[in-house]
Amino acid sequence: MTPRDRPAFAAVSAPPRVAAPAAVRPSAGPAVPERPVCWDDLYPQLTPAQQAEVLAIARGGQAVQAARLTVPANGQSSDRVRRLLSAALAGRLADWMPVRAASVECLDVDLDASQREAVAKALATPDLCLIQGLPGSGKSRVAAEIVTQAAIRGERVLLVSPLAAAVDGVLEQVGPRDSVGAIRLLGREERIEQLPSAIAALTFDARLRHFEEHTLGAARRQVEVAHQRHERRQHDEAVWERCRELADAQERLRAEAVALAERRDRIGEEVARDADAPEGGPLVEALAASARTRQDLLAVIAGKRDRLEKVRSGHVHELSEMAPHFEEVRPLAEAKQRRQFWTGTWWKATLKGNPSSRLAELEVRQQELHKALADLGDESAALDRQREQAEADYQATRRQTIEQEIARRRADIDDRDAALRRDRDLVAEKWRLAVADLAPETAPPADPTPLAVERAVESWRRASLEDESQAACAREWAEGLAVLQSEWPKRVAASTNVVAAPLNAVAGDPHFGDATNSSFDLLVVEHAHLLAEADFIAVARRARRWVLIGEADFDDEEPRRAAEPRRHGERDAPRPRPRIAPVPTLLPRLWDKLHADPRRLPYQWFAEGQRLGCRLHALSADQRSYLESEPVVDFPDIELRILARPRTAPILAEVLFPAGMSALGAKEYLFRELQELPVRAGGAGYHWSEDAAKIVVRLSEGDAAAASRLELEAGVRELLIDVGTDASTWRTLGIEFDRAADWDRARAETWLERHLRFRDLGRTACLGIPHRSAPHLAVFLSDLLFANVYGPVTLPSGNGQPAPVEFVPVPALHHDSGKPENGRRNGVSPRGRSFRAGAGLELDLADPRSRDRLPAELRPELPATGLVNFLEAQALVRTLESLGTPPERSSVMVLALYPAQAELIRCLIRRCPVLADADIRVDVPAALRECEAKVVFVSLTRSHTHRAVAFGEGPRSLTLAMTRARQRLILFGDPGTLVRRGQWEGPVDHLDDAAAARERDLINGLLRYLHGDGTHAHAFHLHESGRA
Amino acid sequence: MTVPAALAFPGARSLAGWWRQLAPCQPRSLWVGHLLLHRVEALAVVARSDRLDPLHRLVLQAMSRAPDGTLEGIEENLRPGRPLLGQALDSLRSDGLAAFGAGWTVTERGRRALETGAYARAVPERRPFYFVHGERADSAPHFLHLDATLCLPWTADADWRFDAAWLADCLAQPEDWKQRFRFPPEVSQIVTINASQAADDPPPWRRVLVDRPERLPVALALTEDGRLLGFAVRPDNGTLQGDAPAFSLEEGWRDVFPRVADEPPAEDWLCAWHSWCQPRGLTGAGLDPVDLRPEGHRLIVTAPPKLMERLRSTRSDALRGEAWVLAGNGWLRRAAMLEVVEESPPGAAGDNAAE
């Protein structure tokens, strides 16, 4: 289109009769269309009310019309931080939606309920959350938990603090947690070598160095190792061949050995078998020879036996033949012998000759035969025996021969076995050498068998493959890392979900300094009470949500004084001292606007004579002159005091109840008749808790079970503890809403807003429970420094424990220097001590005459200017010595209120043989702000002769010093100087009116303990001798 | 919805030039004007194929080969530093490429990703969807897939609204509808604030649908083959981006632009004719055309002799085929080239072109 065309273009515009619609108007857009603002960027810039509105529209099923959202412009700050801050500081909080934080499962299981609540609120806030706590109440732990939880939720966190040590304190806790990838940025004045090693490792350079040295280095080493392993594996290939051969040989030898063993077992059978064989070797021949010998012998015996048999047969035959002769001869012989001549026999015998001789002959012959037969029998028996003997001899010979054969063969086998064993040993040695030649990572065969070798080879093959794979992986990893090397800084930056930095380090950081490229979901500011508004705005632009954690402004006594019960007659007492309000930093200003402190409610309960009164509005002394009294018509005993100033509407200011009426009755009346709910809160905040049955908002600590319940309306009760007629005792524990009566959180909040005129935005949390200090020390500090605003402390039972706070007077309280005026008795510390004026022990190093009072060897080591107290330093070091073995770093810490005094103490410690090697931290309180120790020594230093002097930088410094101890606090000071200071009103030295007043209060509190009048006197001990 | 007077429409010379420019597309008729669009930004679950990050791939490989799945073991093996490794593992787990049970293990999906170097994942992301504003008050906007580079912001009044259900309806349409209108197939879900929310889902405010009114100066060419091509016009110099259409609809374009489907009524043509005649002084008795007949990209005007004579005497561009008129009064107007023919004398047959 040419320039000439443009009029033509317009010439064909809409016809005259067409009216411009009201609905749509063209925007005067630029030539090249701008891309619309991303919703992720737009939404956080909306006001809380707008955010709520768009969410409501979306829940209604409609798209939000972005064009109708008024993004601040034209006079309004487009900076969300500024807008939110200005709204908060101006108290324009009506459109801030209360945050209802869900409970959080904390990683730090030791967090108490208030700390968990703080964590939950910090995580839930859409914009801002303030956490205040007294020293030692666990702020750093809460910060660490918030940072960790946010990181777990995938958020990027920026952790900053005006104090680098505070950042490091949190980092030390979160650094080791897996979910946290933290980077510590270096402040302008910081150097990496000054940081603790654990923190230094978290710097960007250290992370990059870690990559170079560890990640990349390790990867390269892995490649090398994998390569070497691969080579060794390759070398194994040859070894396996040897192994196979040796295993085969071993197997063969083993088989031979087995065969030999088997043969050895079977030798008996074998020999027996051989012995029975018809033909054979020497054994058979030997056995045959034996057999032949036996046969020969048996043949001889058999011949003999035959001969004997023949003889015997002859004899037997002869005998048998002799029998008829006997039968024939014997009767004849008998008849002849008997002379029976009348018998024929006799006659016959006579005829035959001499039968008797014949018989005798026969008988002799018979006897001879019998005898010969007997002899033959004996001979035959002898032959039998011979035969048996021959048989036995043969058997014995045979056995012997066989046994000899067995022994021979066994010996032969043994010889072969021995040879085999030698061979096997040889093979085993070769095997051992071969296996030793395998790569160390190669699993050797379980035993020298082919099967084991094959298994080992198989395993080796798998391992080789694995090695190759690992080598490839290592190579790939190393090469991949090398490729990624250039982008590693970006990756490190991208992987970082927690950036921690001293406040001045963020803007100039090359990696995270650019706010456009590096945005965070959450900003956590530690020690936010030291942060100026401009500093906060500068850093807050980097994050969507902000959590400010700082010390409670415990110097500001207004809320707690309002909460303190008043004594009779104290009601209208003026404040003890005028104060010049210092310019507060951002945190207290925000806290003042955002924190709903029930102690700020205007209600005051008082007793006037026997009557209980309730002040509904704070009254100045001037206003009291306009009070008018009138009785209630229905209850004349109840007196109303009405503030009736000219030209202003009357206000019911006070209600006075009849004597004997309890607080419970008075409260019931006030709510029923006047719809007033004058609570008395003991806590610094509102704590919501919900369960299935009820919603409770707590205003004080206490036991709900022991509380009296005042029914306010259906389902709403006020819980009161220590209720009595005494106005100074009772407290409102909380207010309870029954779900059964249709109460929910929103309705309860609305109800409270209506009756107590407060809105808890849920963006503040108080930490007040002392975690650092031991209980007795905590109650002492709470009384001395924080007007008892520390949370509930459970004191251990028993009084036998040593006092956790000790005061070592320097100089010692000798009779001539610190003699008490009121009845001090031997060794007994009476109440009501008084001390004389200061001892004048302090030395100004800038004054040459003062400097000359110091030992000559110390002077060169001390700074040119500053205050020191040599005697006090000596007393302190002596006490340190008395602790015995050199204390550990975490157990002892020494704080001096002046740098020169700290240096002097360091010098004395170095010169002390017992302490020379001890790692004892000695410094001024500001330098040890984030430190704590089991035993803390505090050198107050000041010892002036005649005037009140300030102690250190101011009361905060003193408070800081005294709150570093975990178990034992030992103070060194000149009581006389303290007395002088306590008596002085008004500015002193560099302290303005307010700071001086705070310091004076603190010193007077300490003096009360020195005088024995402290509230927790059991926790305090005065070493009158000047030595602890 | 009516058109503001200040909103410009192209002149005859531009139209003639555009017509020549669009000739390769074989346009049958031409509509020009402004598309009113809802640019609806919504949180959509999008299936995306992502390349495996080199570091993640290396970690996955190491995991797949490492028997010890503990963080310590992997760290000992790789030593990339716990934060980086933790982030890589978290990322792998969230993408379903690694799982953590007794130890870190590579999932099947992770193994596939290792093989292919890429993996698909469902990512919740806020992305814009364009809808053509309904021409009638009661008609719902229709989804339009277009190249929105040259869309301009627009300020709408209180009537302008967008119901979240309209976007959800698109998602519920059958696949052929999505293909026809090129609804992004990778979008599997629109996450609204009323959808149930898991612990690690985006916060409610990110689920809000945001509607920004936009307009796109455009020329719509209805081609011979029945396609409707939309060509964007640069807002700064009025040139037509004829190289590539900002959108192209084949079938179903009548659902999106129902008005384009119908020829403007005769009175619109007559009005256009009058608008053309008025600045040229061609009004008066005997100058009204005998007939106006749209035919393709031409408006054939049957002119009485007197009118013809006037045109000839003024050497009107209408006689040279360079005069274009716009019919209608909406955001989109039918463009037609004037073709003047002289009224035939009584008894003569056919029309004679003037030139």
Boltz contact constraints between the chains, C-beta under 6 A:
constraints:
  - contact:
      token1: [A, 1]
      token2: [B, 14]
      max_distance: 6.0
  - contact:
      token1: [A, 1]
      token2: [B, 237]
      max_distance: 6.0
  - contact:
      token1: [A, 1]
      token2: [B, 238]
      max_distance: 6.0
  - contact:
      token1: [A, 1]
      token2: [B, 239]
      max_distance: 6.0
  - contact:
      token1: [A, 5]
      token2: [B, 11]
      max_distance: 6.0
  - contact:
      token1: [A, 5]
      token2: [B, 13]
      max_distance: 6.0
  - contact:
      token1: [A, 5]
      token2: [B, 14]
      max_distance: 6.0
  - contact:
      token1: [A, 8]
      token2: [B, 11]
      max_distance: 6.0
  - contact:
      token1: [A, 8]
      token2: [B, 13]
      max_distance: 6.0
  - contact:
      token1: [A, 9]
      token2: [B, 8]
      max_distance: 6.0
  - contact:
      token1: [A, 9]
      token2: [B, 10]
      max_distance: 6.0
  - contact:
      token1: [A, 9]
      token2: [B, 11]
      max_distance: 6.0
  - contact:
      token1: [A, 9]
      token2: [B, 14]
      max_distance: 6.0
  - contact:
      token1: [A, 9]
      token2: [B, 238]
      max_distance: 6.0
  - contact:
      token1: [A, 10]
      token2: [B, 8]
      max_distance: 6.0
  - contact:
      token1: [A, 11]
      token2: [B, 11]
      max_distance: 6.0
  - contact:
      token1: [A, 12]
      token2: [B, 9]
      max_distance: 6.0
  - contact:
      token1: [A, 12]
      token2: [B, 11]
      max_distance: 6.0
  - contact:
      token1: [A, 12]
      token2: [B, 326]
      max_distance: 6.0
  - contact:
      token1: [A, 13]
      token2: [B, 8]
      max_distance: 6.0
  - contact:
      token1: [A, 13]
      token2: [B, 9]
      max_distance: 6.0
  - contact:
      token1: [A, 14]
      token2: [B, 3]
      max_distance: 6.0
  - contact:
      token1: [A, 14]
      token2: [B, 5]
      max_distance: 6.0
  - contact:
      token1: [A, 15]
      token2: [B, 275]
      max_distance: 6.0
  - contact:
      token1: [A, 18]
      token2: [B, 3]
      max_distance: 6.0
  - contact:
      token1: [A, 18]
      token2: [B, 329]
      max_distance: 6.0
  - contact:
      token1: [A, 20]
      token2: [B, 4]
      max_distance: 6.0
  - contact:
      token1: [A, 20]
      token2: [B, 5]
      max_distance: 6.0
  - contact:
      token1: [A, 21]
      token2: [B, 1]
      max_distance: 6.0
  - contact:
      token1: [A, 21]
      token2: [B, 2]
      max_distance: 6.0
  - contact:
      token1: [A, 22]
      token2: [B, 157]
      max_distance: 6.0
  - contact:
      token1: [A, 23]
      token2: [B, 157]
      max_distance: 6.0
  - contact:
      token1: [A, 23]
      token2: [B, 159]
      max_distance: 6.0
  - contact:
      token1: [A, 24]
      token2: [B, 156]
      max_distance: 6.0
  - contact:
      token1: [A, 25]
      token2: [B, 155]
      max_distance: 6.0
  - contact:
      token1: [A, 26]
      token2: [B, 7]
      max_distance: 6.0
  - contact:
      token1: [A, 27]
      token2: [B, 153]
      max_distance: 6.0
  - contact:
      token1: [A, 27]
      token2: [B, 155]
      max_distance: 6.0
  - contact:
      token1: [A, 29]
      token2: [B, 152]
      max_distance: 6.0
  - contact:
      token1: [A, 29]
      token2: [B, 153]
      max_distance: 6.0
  - contact:
      token1: [A, 31]
      token2: [B, 236]
      max_distance: 6.0
  - contact:
      token1: [A, 33]
      token2: [B, 152]
      max_distance: 6.0
  - contact:
      token1: [A, 36]
      token2: [B, 212]
      max_distance: 6.0
  - contact:
      token1: [A, 39]
      token2: [B, 41]
      max_distance: 6.0
  - contact:
      token1: [A, 39]
      token2: [B, 126]
      max_distance: 6.0
  - contact:
      token1: [A, 39]
      token2: [B, 210]
      max_distance: 6.0
  - contact:
      token1: [A, 43]
      token2: [B, 205]
      max_distance: 6.0
  - contact:
      token1: [A, 54]
      token2: [B, 208]
      max_distance: 6.0
  - contact:
      token1: [A, 58]
      token2: [B, 193]
      max_distance: 6.0
  - contact:
      token1: [A, 58]
      token2: [B, 208]
      max_distance: 6.0
  - contact:
      token1: [A, 59]
      token2: [B, 193]
      max_distance: 6.0
  - contact:
      token1: [A, 61]
      token2: [B, 164]
      max_distance: 6.0
  - contact:
      token1: [A, 63]
      token2: [B, 40]
      max_distance: 6.0
  - contact:
      token1: [A, 63]
      token2: [B, 162]
      max_distance: 6.0
  - contact:
      token1: [A, 63]
      token2: [B, 209]
      max_distance: 6.0
  - contact:
      token1: [A, 63]
      token2: [B, 211]
      max_distance: 6.0
  - contact:
      token1: [A, 64]
      token2: [B, 208]
      max_distance: 6.0
  - contact:
      token1: [A, 64]
      token2: [B, 210]
      max_distance: 6.0
  - contact:
      token1: [A, 65]
      token2: [B, 211]
      max_distance: 6.0
  - contact:
      token1: [A, 66]
      token2: [B, 210]
      max_distance: 6.0
  - contact:
      token1: [A, 66]
      token2: [B, 212]
      max_distance: 6.0
  - contact:
      token1: [A, 67]
      token2: [B, 155]
      max_distance: 6.0
  - contact:
      token1: [A, 178]
      token2: [B, 86]
      max_distance: 6.0
  - contact:
      token1: [A, 181]
      token2: [B, 83]
      max_distance: 6.0
  - contact:
      token1: [A, 181]
      token2: [B, 87]
      max_distance: 6.0
  - contact:
      token1: [A, 210]
      token2: [B, 81]
      max_distance: 6.0
  - contact:
      token1: [A, 214]
      token2: [B, 79]
      max_distance: 6.0
  - contact:
      token1: [A, 215]
      token2: [B, 79]
      max_distance: 6.0
  - contact:
      token1: [A, 215]
      token2: [B, 80]
      max_distance: 6.0
  - contact:
      token1: [A, 218]
      token2: [B, 79]
      max_distance: 6.0
  - contact:
      token1: [A, 473]
      token2: [B, 61]
      max_distance: 6.0
  - contact:
      token1: [A, 473]
      token2: [B, 65]
      max_distance: 6.0
  - contact:
      token1: [A, 477]
      token2: [B, 58]
      max_distance: 6.0
  - contact:
      token1: [A, 480]
      token2: [B, 54]
      max_distance: 6.0
  - contact:
      token1: [A, 480]
      token2: [B, 58]
      max_distance: 6.0
  - contact:
      token1: [A, 484]
      token2: [B, 54]
      max_distance: 6.0
  - contact:
      token1: [A, 495]
      token2: [B, 83]
      max_distance: 6.0
  - contact:
      token1: [A, 495]
      token2: [B, 84]
      max_distance: 6.0
  - contact:
      token1: [A, 495]
      token2: [B, 87]
      max_distance: 6.0
